[in-house]
Amino acid sequence: MIIRTHAFARAGLVGNPSDGYFGKTISFVIRNFRAEVMLYETPELEIQSNTRDQSLFASIHELSSDVRKFGYYGGIRLLKATIKRFHDYCAEHGIGLHDRNFTLRYHTNIPSQVGLAGSSAIITACLRALMAFYGVSIPKHVQPNLILSVEVKELGIPAGLQDRVIQVFEGLVYMDFDRELMTHQGCGRYEELDPRLLPPLYIAYRRDLAEGTEVFHNDIRGRFNRGEPAVVEAMQFWANLADQVRALLLARRGAEIGPLLDANFDQRRKLYQVSEGNIRMVETARVAGASAKFTGSGGAIVGTYPDAETFARLQTQLRAIGVEVLQPQILPEPESPAL
């Protein structure tokens, strides 16, 4: 038996990065990119490496290029940590696991380290494969916490729940991570919205701006925990933006959300050190007539645009500075009618 699972890239539409700070966000999946895991039974447990995990290079230049493209860490550590956390979860909940072994392979076409949640997609796909292989059912609202614990508890990578929630639920989701909710039930309130309420959206990304989440989120946690007013107020500001966008979408006024997305980035720029390359990408999109904000930690942006002419101009001007532009596929492809 061969088990194949996948998880999609995602974009934080609004509210991020408040998800890790008891805030609110809205996110959607990007079906254009995904991580895939293949699992099949074998005599011994083996995790097979991907091109992102290579340690043999033709030259020092090739090694340097590989690091720029994929960072210092590949997917092996993500898979090992996921398997361990799955094992621990089952032990903690009295879930017995059979003693058969497996081989695990992974593949991903999610652009690396540009804020499209490539790492959590690998973890999510791996968890789905393990659940299928062992016949274990984990409640949907619990899965994001388990996925998050892989990075935070096992690997020491700071992160929030947003990415894991949208990759588990898919589609378009409004998330409320209110402190009281998180304290009493261990998860937030997740409301699935109809993606057809969204206005036309674009995604743009470039790989030479890759900066790992470990770097980008550095120090904000400490400043928040110390109650620094600028940080605490910014998190509330972003949470309020998510509420405003949700209200506009439900009122079928999605065409009006662009300025709120711009405000999300402008506030972020006040609080974080944003590279000149990232600023140029955002400003180029805005000059072309679109709104723009980070999808995640930098390197990729999301925004609205009013018409096809603006999208064409957006593509031309962003590609001129080495930025790829696409229209995100959020809904699944309609099934072909049976013959």
C-alpha positions as CSV (number, residue, x, y, z in Angstrom):
1,M,0.0,0.0,0.0
2,I,1.3,3.4,-1.0
3,I,0.0,6.5,0.9
4,R,0.2,9.9,-0.8
5,T,-0.7,13.1,1.0
6,H,-0.1,16.7,0.5
7,A,-0.5,20.2,2.0
8,F,-0.7,23.5,0.1
9,A,1.2,26.8,0.5
10,R,-0.6,29.6,2.2
11,A,-0.9,33.3,2.3
12,G,-1.7,35.4,5.3
13,L,-4.3,37.8,3.9
14,V,-4.5,40.2,6.9
15,G,-3.8,40.3,10.6
16,N,-0.4,38.5,10.5
17,P,1.9,38.4,12.5
18,S,-0.6,38.8,15.4
19,D,-1.5,35.1,15.3
20,G,1.3,34.2,17.7
21,Y,0.3,37.0,20.1
22,F,-3.4,36.3,20.8
23,G,-4.5,38.3,17.7
24,K,-6.7,37.6,14.7
25,T,-5.9,36.7,11.1
26,I,-7.4,35.7,7.8
27,S,-5.5,33.3,5.6
28,F,-6.0,31.2,2.4
29,V,-4.3,28.3,0.7
30,I,-2.5,28.6,-2.5
31,R,-3.1,25.4,-4.5
32,N,-0.5,26.5,-7.1
33,F,2.2,25.1,-4.7
34,R,2.2,22.1,-2.4
35,A,4.3,19.7,-0.4
36,E,3.8,16.0,-1.0
37,V,4.6,13.0,1.1
38,M,4.7,9.4,0.0
39,L,4.7,6.6,2.6
40,Y,4.9,2.8,2.0
41,E,5.5,-0.2,4.3
42,T,9.1,-1.5,4.4
43,P,11.1,-3.7,6.8
44,E,12.9,-0.8,8.4
45,L,11.9,2.8,9.0
46,E,13.6,5.1,6.6
47,I,13.4,8.8,5.7
48,Q,14.7,9.4,2.2
49,S,16.4,12.7,1.4
50,N,15.3,15.3,-1.1
51,T,17.4,17.6,-3.2
52,R,17.0,20.2,-0.3
53,D,18.9,17.8,2.0
54,Q,22.0,17.2,-0.1
55,S,25.5,17.3,1.6
56,L,27.6,16.5,-1.5
57,F,28.5,19.4,-3.8
58,A,30.6,19.8,-6.9
59,S,32.2,23.0,-5.5
60,I,32.1,25.7,-2.9
61,H,30.1,27.8,-5.3
62,E,27.4,25.1,-5.6
63,L,27.2,24.8,-1.8
64,S,26.8,28.6,-1.5
65,S,24.1,28.6,-4.2
66,D,22.2,25.7,-2.5
67,V,22.2,27.6,0.9
68,R,20.9,30.7,-0.8
69,K,18.2,28.7,-2.5
70,F,17.1,26.4,0.4
71,G,18.7,27.8,3.5
72,Y,20.8,25.7,5.9
73,Y,18.1,23.2,6.8
74,G,16.2,20.8,4.5
75,G,13.1,18.7,5.1
76,I,14.7,15.7,7.0
77,R,14.6,17.4,10.3
78,L,11.0,18.4,9.8
79,L,10.0,14.8,9.0
80,K,11.9,13.3,11.9
81,A,10.4,15.8,14.3
82,T,6.9,15.2,13.0
83,I,7.3,11.4,13.5
84,K,8.5,11.9,17.0
85,R,5.7,14.3,17.9
86,F,3.1,12.0,16.4
87,H,4.5,9.1,18.5
88,D,4.5,11.2,21.6
89,Y,0.9,12.4,21.0
90,C,-0.3,8.8,20.6
91,A,1.5,7.7,23.8
92,E,0.1,10.7,25.7
93,H,-3.5,9.8,24.6
94,G,-3.2,6.0,25.0
95,I,-3.3,5.3,21.3
96,G,-1.6,2.1,20.4
97,L,0.5,1.9,17.2
98,H,1.2,-1.2,15.2
99,D,4.8,-2.3,14.8
100,R,5.1,-2.2,11.0
101,N,7.7,0.1,9.5
102,F,7.7,2.5,6.6
103,T,9.8,4.5,4.2
104,L,8.9,8.2,3.8
105,R,9.7,10.4,0.8
106,Y,8.8,14.0,0.3
107,H,8.7,16.6,-2.5
108,T,7.8,20.2,-2.5
109,N,7.5,23.0,-5.1
110,I,6.7,25.7,-2.6
111,P,9.3,28.5,-3.0
112,S,11.7,28.2,-0.1
113,Q,11.9,30.8,2.7
114,V,9.7,33.5,1.2
115,G,6.8,33.4,3.7
116,L,4.6,30.8,1.9
117,A,4.7,28.3,4.8
118,G,6.7,25.6,3.0
119,S,8.0,24.0,6.2
120,S,4.6,23.7,7.9
121,A,3.3,22.2,4.6
122,I,5.8,19.4,4.8
123,I,4.9,18.7,8.4
124,T,1.2,18.8,7.7
125,A,1.5,16.4,4.7
126,C,3.7,14.1,6.9
127,L,1.2,14.1,9.7
128,R,-1.6,13.1,7.3
129,A,0.5,10.2,6.0
130,L,1.2,9.0,9.5
131,M,-2.5,9.2,10.5
132,A,-3.4,7.2,7.4
133,F,-0.7,4.5,7.9
134,Y,-1.5,4.0,11.6
135,G,-5.2,4.4,11.3
136,V,-5.2,7.3,13.9
137,S,-7.8,10.0,13.8
138,I,-6.8,13.4,15.4
139,P,-9.6,16.0,15.7
140,K,-9.2,18.7,13.0
141,H,-9.0,21.6,15.6
142,V,-6.2,19.7,17.4
143,Q,-4.0,19.1,14.4
144,P,-2.7,22.7,14.0
145,N,-1.4,22.6,17.6
146,L,0.4,19.3,17.1
147,I,1.9,20.6,13.8
148,L,3.0,23.8,15.6
149,S,4.6,21.8,18.4
150,V,6.9,20.1,15.8
151,E,8.6,23.4,15.1
152,V,8.3,25.1,18.4
153,K,8.9,22.3,20.9
154,E,11.1,20.0,18.8
155,L,13.1,22.4,16.7
156,G,13.0,25.6,18.6
157,I,11.6,27.7,15.7
158,P,9.3,30.5,16.8
159,A,5.9,30.4,15.0
160,G,2.2,30.9,15.4
161,L,-0.9,28.8,14.6
162,Q,-2.0,30.6,11.5
163,D,-0.1,28.6,8.9
164,R,-1.1,25.3,10.5
165,V,-4.8,26.2,10.8
166,I,-5.2,27.1,7.2
167,Q,-3.2,24.2,5.9
168,V,-5.4,21.8,7.9
169,F,-8.7,23.5,7.1
170,E,-7.8,24.8,3.6
171,G,-9.9,27.3,1.7
172,L,-10.2,30.7,3.4
173,V,-10.3,30.9,7.2
174,Y,-10.8,33.7,9.8
175,M,-9.0,32.9,13.0
176,D,-9.4,34.4,16.5
177,F,-6.6,33.5,18.9
178,D,-8.0,35.3,21.9
179,R,-6.0,34.8,25.0
180,E,-8.9,33.4,27.1
181,L,-9.9,31.0,24.3
182,M,-6.3,29.8,23.9
183,T,-6.0,29.4,27.7
184,H,-9.3,27.5,28.2
185,Q,-9.6,25.3,25.1
186,G,-6.0,25.3,23.8
187,C,-7.0,26.5,20.3
188,G,-8.6,29.5,18.8
189,R,-12.0,30.0,17.0
190,Y,-11.7,29.1,13.4
191,E,-14.4,30.3,11.0
192,E,-14.4,29.0,7.4
193,L,-15.3,31.7,4.9
194,D,-16.4,31.3,1.3
195,P,-13.3,32.1,-0.9
196,R,-15.7,33.4,-3.6
197,L,-16.2,36.5,-1.4
198,L,-12.6,37.6,-2.1
199,P,-11.8,40.2,-4.7
200,P,-9.2,39.5,-7.4
201,L,-5.9,38.6,-5.6
202,Y,-2.3,38.2,-6.7
203,I,0.7,36.5,-5.1
204,A,4.3,37.7,-5.9
205,Y,7.5,36.3,-4.6
206,R,11.3,36.3,-5.2
207,R,13.8,33.8,-3.8
208,D,16.8,36.0,-3.4
209,L,15.0,37.7,-0.4
210,A,14.7,34.5,1.5
211,E,15.0,35.1,5.3
212,G,14.0,32.3,7.7
213,T,11.3,32.8,10.2
214,E,13.8,32.2,13.0
215,V,15.5,35.5,11.9
216,F,12.5,37.6,11.0
217,H,10.6,37.1,14.3
218,N,13.7,37.6,16.4
219,D,13.1,39.7,19.6
220,I,9.5,40.6,18.9
221,R,8.4,37.8,21.3
222,G,10.5,39.2,24.1
223,R,9.3,42.7,23.6
224,F,5.7,41.5,23.6
225,N,6.2,39.5,26.7
226,R,7.7,42.5,28.4
227,G,4.6,44.5,27.5
228,E,6.3,47.0,25.3
229,P,3.5,49.4,24.2
230,A,4.5,49.7,20.6
231,V,4.5,45.9,20.1
232,V,1.3,45.2,22.1
233,E,-0.6,48.0,20.3
234,A,0.6,46.8,16.9
235,M,-0.7,43.3,17.6
236,Q,-4.1,44.7,18.5
237,F,-4.0,46.9,15.4
238,W,-3.5,43.9,13.1
239,A,-6.2,41.9,14.9
240,N,-8.6,44.8,14.3
241,L,-7.7,44.8,10.6
242,A,-8.7,41.1,10.4
243,D,-12.1,41.9,11.9
244,Q,-12.6,44.8,9.4
245,V,-11.7,42.6,6.4
246,R,-14.0,39.8,7.7
247,A,-16.9,42.3,8.0
248,L,-16.3,43.6,4.5
249,L,-16.1,40.1,3.0
250,L,-19.3,39.0,4.7
251,A,-21.0,42.2,3.5
252,R,-19.9,41.3,-0.1
253,R,-17.7,44.4,-0.2
254,G,-14.4,42.6,-0.8
255,A,-13.3,45.2,-3.4
256,E,-12.8,47.6,-0.4
257,I,-10.2,45.6,1.5
258,G,-7.1,46.8,-0.4
259,P,-6.4,49.8,1.9
260,L,-6.6,47.5,5.0
261,L,-3.9,45.2,3.5
262,D,-1.7,48.2,2.8
263,A,-2.2,49.4,6.4
264,N,-1.1,45.9,7.6
265,F,2.2,46.2,5.9
266,D,2.7,49.9,6.8
267,Q,2.3,49.1,10.5
268,R,4.7,46.2,10.1
269,R,7.3,48.4,8.5
270,K,7.2,50.7,11.6
271,L,7.9,47.8,14.0
272,Y,10.2,45.5,12.0
273,Q,13.4,46.0,10.1
274,V,12.3,45.4,6.5
275,S,15.0,44.9,3.8
276,E,15.2,47.4,0.9
277,G,14.4,44.6,-1.5
278,N,11.2,43.8,0.2
279,I,10.2,47.4,0.4
280,R,10.9,47.8,-3.3
281,M,8.7,44.8,-4.1
282,V,5.8,46.3,-2.1
283,E,6.2,49.8,-3.5
284,T,6.5,48.5,-7.1
285,A,3.2,46.7,-6.7
286,R,1.5,49.7,-5.3
287,V,2.8,52.0,-8.1
288,A,1.3,49.5,-10.5
289,G,-2.1,50.1,-8.9
290,A,-2.4,47.1,-6.5
291,S,-2.4,46.8,-2.7
292,A,0.4,44.9,-1.1
293,K,1.5,43.2,2.2
294,F,3.6,40.3,3.2
295,T,2.1,36.8,2.9
296,G,4.3,35.8,5.9
297,S,7.8,36.7,7.0
298,G,9.0,38.5,3.9
299,G,10.0,37.6,0.4
300,A,6.4,37.2,-0.9
301,I,3.5,39.6,-1.0
302,V,-0.3,39.4,-1.5
303,G,-2.7,42.1,-2.6
304,T,-5.8,43.1,-4.5
305,Y,-6.0,44.7,-7.9
306,P,-9.0,46.2,-9.7
307,D,-8.9,44.9,-13.2
308,A,-7.0,42.8,-15.8
309,E,-5.1,45.8,-17.1
310,T,-3.7,46.4,-13.6
311,F,-2.7,42.8,-13.2
312,A,-0.9,42.9,-16.5
313,R,0.9,46.0,-15.4
314,L,1.7,44.4,-12.1
315,Q,3.3,41.4,-13.8
316,T,5.4,43.5,-16.1
317,Q,6.7,45.8,-13.5
318,L,7.4,43.2,-10.8
319,R,9.0,40.8,-13.3
320,A,11.3,43.6,-14.3
321,I,12.8,43.4,-10.8
322,G,13.0,39.6,-10.7
323,V,9.7,38.9,-9.0
324,E,7.3,36.2,-10.1
325,V,3.5,37.0,-10.1
326,L,0.6,34.7,-10.2
327,Q,-3.1,34.5,-9.4
328,P,-3.6,32.1,-6.5
329,Q,-5.9,29.1,-6.9
330,I,-7.8,28.8,-3.6
331,L,-10.7,26.6,-4.5
332,P,-10.2,23.0,-5.7
333,E,-10.6,22.3,-9.4
334,P,-14.2,21.2,-10.2
335,E,-14.5,17.5,-10.7
336,S,-15.0,16.3,-14.2
337,P,-18.5,14.8,-14.7
338,A,-18.5,11.0,-14.8
339,L,-18.9,9.5,-18.3
